[in-house]
């Protein structure tokens, strides 16, 4: 067991159940969507490439952190990222130039082709 010090990050201290002088603040990957530099990656790389390429995922996670210096950042990834490993191929596509996206599942194994999940 390690001894906690006041130099430990606030988020870690509070996660261990210790008292913090304020609630910790952290950002999820979506926090960067409004940022121009984040959108440049969206325009250049598709969703899967951004979430499955470590260097890009790290950069997208750090952009809002550099801008706001929160106590923590949730890494850019997605709950769908493991699906190809179990045979479920998918793609996330932009619809009508809005930020709204849909997932298109394309798999024979699960018996649903070309269904759209909102």
N, CA, C and O of each residue as an XYZ file, in Angstrom:
472
protein
N       0.847     -1.181      0.000
C       0.000      0.000      0.000
C       0.889      1.239      0.000
O       1.838      1.341      0.778
N       0.568      2.161     -0.873
C       1.362      3.386     -0.948
C       0.779      4.441     -0.033
O      -0.417      4.448      0.257
N       1.624      5.306      0.405
C       1.193      6.400      1.267
C       0.795      7.581      0.394
O       1.580      8.040     -0.436
N      -0.422      8.069      0.583
C      -0.900      9.216     -0.190
C      -0.231     10.484      0.316
O       0.025     10.642      1.510
N       0.037     11.356     -0.593
C       0.598     12.653     -0.215
C      -0.297     13.733     -0.792
O      -1.100     13.476     -1.689
N      -0.156     14.931     -0.276
C      -0.955     16.031     -0.802
C      -0.513     16.381     -2.222
O      -1.182     17.159     -2.901
N       0.614     15.812     -2.679
C       1.066     16.049     -4.041
C       0.372     15.128     -5.040
O       0.458     15.346     -6.248
N      -0.316     14.101     -4.542
C      -1.060     13.239     -5.453
C      -2.152     14.066     -6.122
O      -2.730     14.945     -5.483
N      -2.446     13.805     -7.394
C      -3.502     14.562     -8.087
C      -4.843     14.464     -7.355
O      -5.194     13.420     -6.804
N      -5.574     15.565     -7.364
C      -6.871     15.640     -6.691
C      -7.794     14.505     -7.116
O      -8.426     13.878     -6.267
N      -7.880     14.235     -8.396
C      -8.764     13.185     -8.892
C      -8.425     11.837     -8.266
O      -9.330     11.096     -7.883
N      -7.155     11.507     -8.156
C      -6.756     10.236     -7.547
C      -7.076     10.199     -6.060
O      -7.534      9.179     -5.546
N      -6.834     11.312     -5.363
C      -7.129     11.343     -3.924
C      -8.612     11.127     -3.672
O      -8.989     10.336     -2.808
N      -9.459     11.828     -4.426
C     -10.902     11.702     -4.226
C     -11.381     10.305     -4.633
O     -12.263      9.739     -3.986
N     -10.804      9.748     -5.703
C     -11.177      8.398     -6.137
C     -10.846      7.363     -5.059
O     -11.520      6.339     -4.953
N      -9.821      7.626     -4.269
C      -9.463      6.723     -3.162
C     -10.337      6.957     -1.937
O     -10.195      6.261     -0.932
N     -11.237      7.930     -2.012
C     -12.118      8.207     -0.884
C     -11.584      9.251      0.075
O     -12.163      9.480      1.137
N     -10.481      9.888     -0.294
C      -9.911     10.921      0.559
C     -10.643     12.244      0.320
O     -11.310     12.436     -0.696
N     -10.497     13.130      1.274
C     -11.138     14.444      1.172
C     -10.372     15.319      0.184
O      -9.141     15.337      0.170
N     -11.128     16.043     -0.644
C     -10.532     17.028     -1.539
C     -11.083     18.388     -1.199
O     -12.177     18.501     -0.645
N     -10.339     19.417     -1.524
C     -10.804     20.771     -1.202
C     -11.931     21.215     -2.136
O     -12.593     22.221     -1.882
N     -12.147     20.460     -3.214
C     -13.244     20.718     -4.149
C     -13.490     19.424     -4.927
O     -12.644     18.530     -4.933
N     -14.640     19.327     -5.576
C     -14.860     18.146     -6.417
C     -13.921     18.174     -7.621
O     -13.700     19.235     -8.204
N     -13.372     17.036     -7.995
C     -12.501     17.026     -9.179
C     -13.325     17.212    -10.460
O     -14.509     16.881    -10.511
N     -12.677     17.738    -11.467
C     -13.310     17.970    -12.771
C     -12.528     17.171    -13.794
O     -11.297     17.206    -13.810
N     -13.247     16.445    -14.657
C     -12.580     15.751    -15.743
C     -13.423     15.873    -16.996
O     -14.625     16.132    -16.932
N     -12.783     15.684    -18.125
C     -13.456     15.826    -19.413
C     -13.503     14.494    -20.129
O     -12.554     13.711    -20.075
N     -14.601     14.246    -20.792
C     -14.697     13.094    -21.669
C     -14.226     13.534    -23.050
O     -14.110     14.729    -23.322
N     -13.959     12.575    -23.908
C     -13.453     12.878    -25.242
C     -14.378     13.803    -26.016
O     -13.909     14.564    -26.863
N     -15.681     13.759    -25.750
C     -16.616     14.599    -26.475
C     -16.392     16.078    -26.215
O     -16.857     16.923    -26.980
N     -15.692     16.391    -25.158
C     -15.482     17.796    -24.810
C     -14.745     18.553    -25.903
O     -14.874     19.773    -26.006
N     -13.985     17.857    -26.708
C     -13.221     18.531    -27.743
C     -13.975     18.765    -29.030
O     -13.460     19.444    -29.918
N     -15.170     18.231    -29.166
C     -15.890     18.312    -30.444
C     -16.109     19.729    -30.938
O     -16.155     19.966    -32.146
N     -16.242     20.648    -30.041
C     -16.494     22.041    -30.446
C     -15.209     22.725    -30.898
O     -15.268     23.790    -31.512
N     -14.047     22.137    -30.606
C     -12.763     22.783    -30.878
C     -12.378     22.630    -32.350
O     -12.509     21.549    -32.925
N     -11.910     23.707    -32.943
C     -11.527     23.685    -34.361
C     -10.446     22.651    -34.636
O     -10.498     21.960    -35.653
N      -9.460     22.534    -33.739
C      -8.382     21.572    -33.995
C      -8.882     20.138    -33.917
O      -8.360     19.271    -34.617
N      -9.886     19.865    -33.077
C     -10.506     18.543    -33.009
C     -11.240     18.250    -34.321
O     -11.120     17.161    -34.882
N     -11.995     19.231    -34.795
C     -12.773     19.046    -36.029
C     -11.876     18.817    -37.240
O     -12.279     18.146    -38.189
N     -10.665     19.368    -37.217
C      -9.725     19.116    -38.317
C      -9.413     17.620    -38.417
O      -9.297     17.079    -39.516
N      -9.280     16.967    -37.281
C      -9.058     15.517    -37.288
C     -10.290     14.793    -37.810
O     -10.174     13.810    -38.542
N     -11.482     15.282    -37.432
C     -12.723     14.667    -37.908
C     -12.860     14.795    -39.416
O     -13.361     13.885    -40.076
N     -12.422     15.907    -39.957
C     -12.498     16.110    -41.397
C     -11.477     15.254    -42.149
O     -11.712     14.844    -43.286
N     -10.350     14.993    -41.502
C      -9.262     14.276    -42.169
C      -9.345     12.754    -41.990
O      -9.022     12.009    -42.915
N      -9.773     12.289    -40.813
C      -9.778     10.862    -40.501
C     -11.173     10.407    -40.090
O     -11.892     11.143    -39.414
N     -11.558      9.202    -40.493
C     -12.854      8.687    -40.065
C     -12.805      8.324    -38.578
O     -11.739      8.261    -37.966
N     -13.980      8.089    -38.028
C     -14.107      7.843    -36.596
C     -13.247      6.670    -36.128
O     -12.531      6.780    -35.133
N     -13.318      5.571    -36.831
C     -12.563      4.393    -36.393
C     -11.064      4.652    -36.427
O     -10.345      4.219    -35.526
N     -10.590      5.336    -37.428
C      -9.160      5.637    -37.489
C      -8.755      6.500    -36.297
O      -7.710      6.274    -35.688
N      -9.579      7.480    -35.968
C      -9.277      8.354    -34.823
C      -9.281      7.576    -33.512
O      -8.424      7.805    -32.659
N     -10.223      6.668    -33.341
C     -10.325      5.972    -32.060
C      -9.409      4.756    -31.972
O      -9.121      4.288    -30.870
N      -8.943      4.231    -33.107
C      -8.114      3.032    -33.092
C      -6.623      3.319    -33.314
O      -5.808      2.397    -33.280
N      -6.264      4.574    -33.537
C      -4.864      4.953    -33.708
C      -4.424      5.661    -32.427
O      -4.880      6.763    -32.122
N      -3.537      5.013    -31.693
C      -3.167      5.505    -30.359
C      -2.697      6.960    -30.367
O      -3.119      7.748    -29.520
N      -1.843      7.319    -31.297
C      -1.300      8.680    -31.316
C      -2.406      9.716    -31.512
O      -2.389     10.777    -30.889
N      -3.366      9.401    -32.383
C      -4.470     10.335    -32.624
C      -5.396     10.377    -31.417
O      -5.826     11.454    -31.004
N      -5.709      9.217    -30.847
C      -6.579      9.174    -29.665
C      -5.972      9.974    -28.512
O      -6.683     10.684    -27.800
N      -4.669      9.856    -28.335
C      -3.992     10.620    -27.273
C      -4.077     12.115    -27.556
O      -4.397     12.900    -26.664
N      -3.793     12.507    -28.787
C      -3.861     13.920    -29.145
C      -5.262     14.487    -28.935
O      -5.414     15.578    -28.384
N      -6.282     13.756    -29.369
C      -7.659     14.238    -29.215
C      -8.059     14.323    -27.749
O      -8.866     15.174    -27.375
N      -7.505     13.450    -26.918
C      -7.788     13.491    -25.480
C      -7.105     14.678    -24.817
O      -7.649     15.282    -23.893
N      -5.908     15.008    -25.298
C      -5.143     16.081    -24.666
C      -5.544     17.477    -25.120
O      -5.267     18.450    -24.418
N      -6.189     17.598    -26.271
C      -6.579     18.935    -26.739
C      -7.430     19.686    -25.722
O      -7.063     20.802    -25.356
N      -8.554     19.133    -25.242
C      -9.328     19.883    -24.240
C      -8.581     20.014    -22.903
O      -8.776     20.984    -22.171
N      -7.732     19.036    -22.595
C      -6.953     19.138    -21.358
C      -5.999     20.324    -21.421
O      -5.876     21.081    -20.459
N      -5.328     20.480    -22.553
C      -4.413     21.624    -22.694
C      -5.176     22.949    -22.617
O      -4.663     23.936    -22.090
N      -6.391     22.964    -23.140
C      -7.171     24.204    -23.158
C      -7.720     24.566    -21.774
O      -7.780     25.745    -21.425
N      -8.119     23.570    -20.986
C      -8.834     23.853    -19.735
C      -8.134     23.384    -18.468
O      -8.501     23.811    -17.373
N      -7.139     22.520    -18.589
C      -6.400     21.978    -17.438
C      -7.323     21.389    -16.361
O      -7.224     21.768    -15.194
N      -8.220     20.467    -16.740
C      -9.043     19.826    -15.711
C      -8.188     18.861    -14.890
O      -6.993     18.707    -15.146
N      -8.801     18.221    -13.913
C      -8.077     17.288    -13.050
C      -7.819     15.947    -13.736
O      -6.952     15.190    -13.299
N      -8.543     15.650    -14.783
C      -8.349     14.391    -15.484
C      -9.027     14.416    -16.837
O      -9.833     15.299    -17.131
N      -8.690     13.436    -17.655
C      -9.248     13.321    -18.998
C      -9.571     11.852    -19.240
O      -8.776     10.972    -18.911
N     -10.724     11.596    -19.808
C     -11.074     10.244    -20.226
C     -10.577     10.083    -21.651
O     -10.901     10.890    -22.522
N      -9.796      9.050    -21.890
C      -9.170      8.852    -23.199
C     -10.195      8.765    -24.322
O     -11.285      8.220    -24.150
N      -9.821      9.312    -25.474
C     -10.647      9.233    -26.675
C     -10.664      7.792    -27.154
O      -9.637      7.250    -27.562
N     -11.801      7.195    -27.103
C     -12.032      5.846    -27.616
C     -13.539      5.717    -27.747
O     -14.252      6.720    -27.762
N     -14.017      4.513    -27.840
C     -15.453      4.335    -27.936
C     -15.815      2.934    -27.485
O     -15.015      2.007    -27.609
N     -17.001      2.784    -26.971
C     -17.476      1.484    -26.529
C     -17.553      0.492    -27.695
O     -17.547     -0.721    -27.485
N     -17.626      1.011    -28.915
C     -17.724      0.149    -30.090
C     -16.373     -0.383    -30.565
O     -16.325     -1.317    -31.366
N     -15.285      0.195    -30.085
C     -13.952     -0.153    -30.567
C     -13.642     -1.651    -30.523
O     -13.003     -2.139    -31.455
N     -14.055     -2.415    -29.501
C     -13.730     -3.851    -29.486
C     -14.562     -4.715    -30.448
O     -14.227     -5.882    -30.656
N     -15.631     -4.175    -31.036
C     -16.525     -4.996    -31.854
C     -15.842     -5.737    -33.007
O     -16.143     -6.915    -33.201
N     -14.942     -5.122    -33.783
C     -14.309     -5.874    -34.865
C     -13.571     -7.127    -34.394
O     -13.474     -8.106    -35.135
N     -13.055     -7.100    -33.174
C     -12.341     -8.268    -32.647
C     -13.264     -9.465    -32.444
O     -12.801    -10.604    -32.388
N     -14.572     -9.210    -32.333
C     -15.524    -10.318    -32.185
C     -16.351    -10.510    -33.456
O     -17.396    -11.161    -33.436
N     -15.875     -9.942    -34.552
C     -16.513    -10.172    -35.843
C     -17.615     -9.220    -36.227
O     -18.324     -9.462    -37.204
N     -17.780     -8.146    -35.487
C     -18.820     -7.169    -35.806
C     -18.150     -5.940    -36.416
O     -17.545     -5.136    -35.707
N     -18.260     -5.804    -37.725
C     -17.707     -4.640    -38.409
C     -18.723     -3.506    -38.346
O     -19.930     -3.743    -38.396
N     -18.242     -2.306    -38.238
C     -19.137     -1.152    -38.185
C     -18.432      0.063    -38.741
O     -17.213      0.081    -38.914
N     -19.222      1.067    -39.012
C     -18.700      2.339    -39.459
C     -19.596      3.411    -38.864
O     -20.801      3.200    -38.720
N     -19.039      4.532    -38.525
C     -19.821      5.663    -38.038
C     -19.748      6.715    -39.124
O     -18.665      7.133    -39.534
N     -20.912      7.136    -39.585
C     -20.959      8.077    -40.696
C     -21.714      9.333    -40.289
O     -22.631      9.283    -39.469
N     -21.319     10.456    -40.868
C     -22.047     11.702    -40.631
C     -23.323     11.681    -41.465
O     -23.347     11.144    -42.572
N     -24.364     12.264    -40.927
C     -25.654     12.297    -41.607
C     -26.030     13.745    -41.899
O     -26.047     14.582    -40.996
N     -26.328     14.033    -43.150
C     -26.810     15.358    -43.556
C     -25.969     16.511    -43.019
O     -26.499     17.560    -42.655
N     -24.655     16.307    -42.972
C     -23.722     17.343    -42.532
C     -23.953     17.835    -41.105
O     -23.467     18.903    -40.733
N     -24.682     17.072    -40.312
C     -24.852     17.410    -38.905
C     -23.806     16.647    -38.107
O     -23.159     15.740    -38.630
N     -23.643     17.015    -36.846
C     -22.742     16.256    -35.988
C     -23.378     14.960    -35.509
O     -22.730     14.157    -34.838
N     -24.641     14.755    -35.851
C     -25.310     13.513    -35.474
C     -24.741     12.378    -36.327
O     -24.601     12.522    -37.542
N     -24.423     11.278    -35.708
C     -23.862     10.152    -36.428
C     -24.713      8.926    -36.194
O     -25.473      8.854    -35.228
N     -24.579      7.964    -37.086
C     -25.237      6.681    -36.914
C     -24.205      5.588    -37.046
O     -23.158      5.775    -37.666
N     -24.500      4.466    -36.471
C     -23.620      3.326    -36.601
C     -24.245      2.346    -37.572
O     -25.413      1.981    -37.437
N     -23.468      1.926    -38.544
C     -23.958      0.957    -39.504
C     -23.257     -0.367    -39.189
O     -22.046     -0.498    -39.364
N     -24.025     -1.328    -38.729
C     -23.454     -2.637    -38.417
C     -23.539     -3.500    -39.660
O     -24.597     -3.606    -40.279
N     -22.445     -4.107    -40.019
C     -22.390     -4.950    -41.205
C     -21.781     -6.285    -40.812
O     -20.566     -6.466    -40.890
N     -22.599     -7.192    -40.403
C     -22.074     -8.492    -40.014
C     -23.047     -9.593    -40.376
O     -24.261     -9.437    -40.246
N     -22.513    -10.683    -40.822
C     -23.355    -11.849    -41.108
C     -23.508    -12.683    -39.853
O     -24.539    -13.330    -39.669
N     -22.511    -12.684    -38.988
C     -22.507    -13.541    -37.807
C     -23.702    -13.299    -36.893
O     -24.257    -14.243    -36.331
N     -24.095    -12.055    -36.745
C     -25.196    -11.743    -35.836
C     -26.533    -11.632    -36.557
O     -27.566    -11.403    -35.928
N     -26.510    -11.794    -37.879
C     -27.760    -11.832    -38.628
C     -28.413    -10.490    -38.901
O     -29.584    -10.452    -39.277
N     -27.705     -9.399    -38.726
C     -28.301     -8.124    -39.118
C     -27.347     -7.400    -40.031
O     -26.194     -7.142    -39.684
N     -27.848     -7.076    -41.206
C     -27.068     -6.373    -42.203
C     -27.721     -5.030    -42.482
O     -28.944     -4.921    -42.573
N     -26.899     -4.029    -42.612
C     -27.365     -2.703    -43.018
C     -28.462     -2.136    -42.128
O     -29.299     -1.363    -42.592
N     -28.464     -2.509    -40.866
C     -29.389     -1.876    -39.930
C     -28.710     -0.640    -39.385
O     -27.485     -0.590    -39.276
N     -29.488      0.337    -39.051
C     -28.929      1.566    -38.511
C     -29.359      1.705    -37.066
O     -30.530      1.522    -36.735
N     -28.413      2.027    -36.214
C     -28.682      2.242    -34.799
C     -28.419      3.703    -34.488
O     -27.341      4.218    -34.784
N     -29.374      4.361    -33.906
C     -29.243      5.789    -33.606
C     -28.762      5.969    -32.191
O     -28.586      7.099    -31.738
